[in-house]
Amino acid sequence: QVHVAETGGASVQTGASLKLSCTASIRPFSHHAMAWFRQALGMEREFVASISWEGATTYYADSVKGRFTISRDNSENSVTLQMNKLEPEDTATYYCAGTRGYDYGETSRVQDYDYWGQGTQVTVSS
């Protein structure tokens, strides 16, 4: 059974930085593109960033481009999301996800991701 777990969520002030981490027992981890999504209260889950199986290709939502960075360490079965210059609009539960069908993470659709964590809460106050 696949297990995906996120850590690193916290309550911070506007302009702060946070680093979210995700570990996944997907086998083999290095063959799966990974992504981060987020869901604010009362809103639909939305794409944040994705990374290809080998880490060379990344995609970002326009709202986070230039502020967030996704990376991965296949030797540790881990994915991280470095978030800088956080804004109140970034407040949400952040989810780590893996996909079997898109090696380069070239999809932003929730339904294209097969493995999900339970989420970690990020709250940004002004």
Steps between C-alpha positions, in 0.01 A plus 500: 500500500635842403553750775549872434571740785550877507667701774604859553175692516480790745347838577720785378491871420481654156837494330628198689643182353405137561626170372257213457626144475339186369609140519330225301526123498421487127705229330703587311486862616744616232255394227221730611447869448393676817304814574367733765139614511320719749146549615373806679191483718190478284700488177591229254838333513744677269833422343809667645806333344621176348833336427602231254621155603867600477455855626602683184158639404277708723167676460346770716167669539519865397407607852816348650750535215815672620415445868475121536750233398434128472782248521549131565754254635440157356752342735278611789160448328429863580362815341526848645322828439696809598259788543629857521327836531185337632175689469164458678367360171737205543305385807381146431552133569788382282497151352776293346399278209652250260394395153552176307405634160693824451875450532582871468226633726346671201148489640341728758174306529411348835356191332831417332674439833474158658664532841418762761610596846277626781619858467677755716353836599665828404354819644634842402382800696541865409 
